[in-house]
């Protein structure tokens, strides 16, 4: 993770990846069943689909950002553009970020399983303390990725059953 400046904004660039034993279709279903994300993504209170038009999905999310002894409620409306079984590009429409974009990419592995890669660029619209903020955001992304991978790898997960 790094902090970069673009158009006078201090962007946090984040990335995380991991490998799960689940097949590509299971991973895809888990990542695109948006209404169930709050069941396993840390600090996400709710996630609902507002509309779907082909491969474009408008999603509303409520969650909490935690910084040491403080917490801040977050509300986002994002556009997810799906390229089935390959990637999901997410862009901010409105909410508690100055800038938010992220991408999930899926890579089937020859030995079985799937590599899951997450990248993002974000700027909160509230104060985040410099280097401390970098560490907090990195920790949040690592926790989110860990929770997603654990959900996909669970043999009794909803995605595996459906």
C-alpha positions in Angstrom: 0.0 0.0 0.0 1.2 3.5 -0.7 0.0 7.1 -0.6 0.3 9.0 -3.8 -0.8 12.4 -5.0 -3.1 12.8 -8.1 -4.9 16.0 -9.0 -4.0 17.4 -5.5 -5.6 14.5 -3.8 -3.6 12.2 -1.4 -4.7 8.8 -2.7 -4.3 5.6 -0.8 -3.4 2.8 -3.2 -4.1 -0.6 -1.8 -3.7 -4.1 -3.0 -4.2 -7.6 -1.6 -4.3 -11.1 -3.0 -4.7 -14.7 -2.1 -5.4 -18.1 -3.3 -8.5 -20.2 -2.5 -9.1 -23.9 -3.4 -12.6 -23.0 -4.7 -13.3 -23.1 -8.4 -13.7 -19.9 -10.3 -17.5 -20.1 -10.4 -17.8 -20.3 -6.6 -15.4 -17.3 -6.2 -17.5 -15.3 -8.8 -20.8 -16.1 -7.0 -19.4 -15.1 -3.6 -18.1 -11.8 -4.9 -21.2 -10.9 -6.9 -23.8 -11.9 -4.3 -23.6 -8.3 -3.0 -26.6 -8.6 -0.7 -24.7 -11.1 1.5 -21.4 -9.2 1.8 -22.3 -7.8 5.2 -22.5 -11.4 6.5 -18.7 -11.7 6.2 -17.0 -8.5 5.3 -15.7 -6.8 8.6 -17.3 -3.4 9.4 -19.9 -3.6 6.6 -23.4 -3.1 8.1 -25.4 -3.6 4.9 -25.0 -3.9 1.2 -27.9 -3.9 -1.2 -28.4 -3.7 -5.0 -30.3 -0.6 -6.1 -30.4 -1.6 -9.7 -28.9 -4.0 -12.3 -28.6 -3.3 -16.0 -26.7 -6.0 -17.9 -23.2 -6.1 -16.4 -23.6 -2.9 -14.5 -24.8 -3.0 -10.9 -25.5 0.0 -8.6 -24.9 -0.9 -5.0 -25.5 0.9 -1.7 -23.2 0.1 1.2 -23.2 1.2 4.9 -20.3 0.5 7.1 -17.9 1.8 9.7 -14.3 3.0 9.5 -12.4 2.6 12.7 -9.4 4.6 13.7 -7.9 3.7 17.1 -10.6 5.0 19.5 -12.7 6.8 16.8 -15.2 5.4 14.4 -16.9 7.0 11.4 -20.1 5.8 9.6 -19.5 5.3 5.9 -22.2 5.4 3.3 -21.3 4.7 -0.4 -23.2 4.2 -3.6 -21.0 2.5 -6.2 -21.2 1.2 -9.7 -19.9 -2.4 -10.2 -19.1 -3.3 -13.8 -18.8 -7.1 -14.1 -16.8 -9.0 -16.6 -18.1 -12.5 -15.8 -15.6 -14.9 -14.3 -12.8 -12.4 -14.7 -13.2 -9.0 -12.9 -15.4 -6.5 -11.2 -14.6 -2.8 -11.5 -16.1 -0.6 -8.8 -16.4 3.2 -9.0 -17.8 5.7 -6.6 -21.1 7.4 -7.5 -21.7 9.2 -4.2 -20.9 8.9 -0.5 -18.3 9.4 2.2 -15.3 9.3 -0.1 -13.7 12.0 -2.2 -12.4 9.2 -4.5 -13.0 5.5 -4.5 -12.2 2.9 -7.2 -11.4 -0.7 -6.9 -11.0 -3.9 -8.9 -11.4 -7.6 -8.2 -9.6 -9.9 -10.6 -9.9 -13.7 -10.7 -7.3 -16.1 -12.1 -8.0 -19.8 -12.4 -4.9 -21.8 -11.4 -3.7 -24.8 -13.4 -3.4 -26.9 -10.3 -7.0 -26.0 -9.2 -8.3 -23.2 -7.2 -8.4 -19.5 -7.9 -6.1 -16.5 -7.3 -8.1 -13.5 -6.1 -6.5 -10.0 -6.5 -8.0 -6.8 -5.1 -6.6 -3.3 -6.0 -8.0 0.0 -5.0 -7.4 3.8 -4.9 -9.3 5.8 -2.3 -9.5 9.2 -0.6 -11.8 9.4 2.5 -13.7 12.7 2.7 -12.8 12.9 6.4 -9.4 13.4 8.1 -7.2 10.4 8.2 -3.8 10.9 10.0 -0.8 10.5 7.6 1.3 7.4 8.1 -1.1 6.1 10.8 -3.9 6.3 8.2 -1.8 4.2 5.8 -1.4 1.5 8.3 -5.0 1.5 9.4 -6.3 1.3 5.8 -3.8 -1.4 5.0 -5.1 -3.3 8.0 -8.7 -2.9 6.9 -8.0 -4.1 3.4 -6.1 -7.2 4.8 -8.9 -8.0 7.1 -11.5 -7.6 4.3 -9.5 -9.9 2.0 -8.9 -12.4 4.7 -12.7 -12.5 5.4 -13.6 -12.9 1.7 -11.0 -15.7 1.2 -12.2 -17.5 4.3 -15.8 -17.3 3.2 -15.0 -18.7 -0.3 -12.9 -21.5 1.2 -15.5 -22.6 3.7 -16.9 -25.9 2.4 -20.4 -25.0 3.8 -20.5 -21.5 2.3 -23.6 -20.4 0.6 -21.7 -19.8 -2.6 -20.5 -23.4 -2.7 -24.1 -24.7 -2.2 -25.8 -22.5 -4.8 
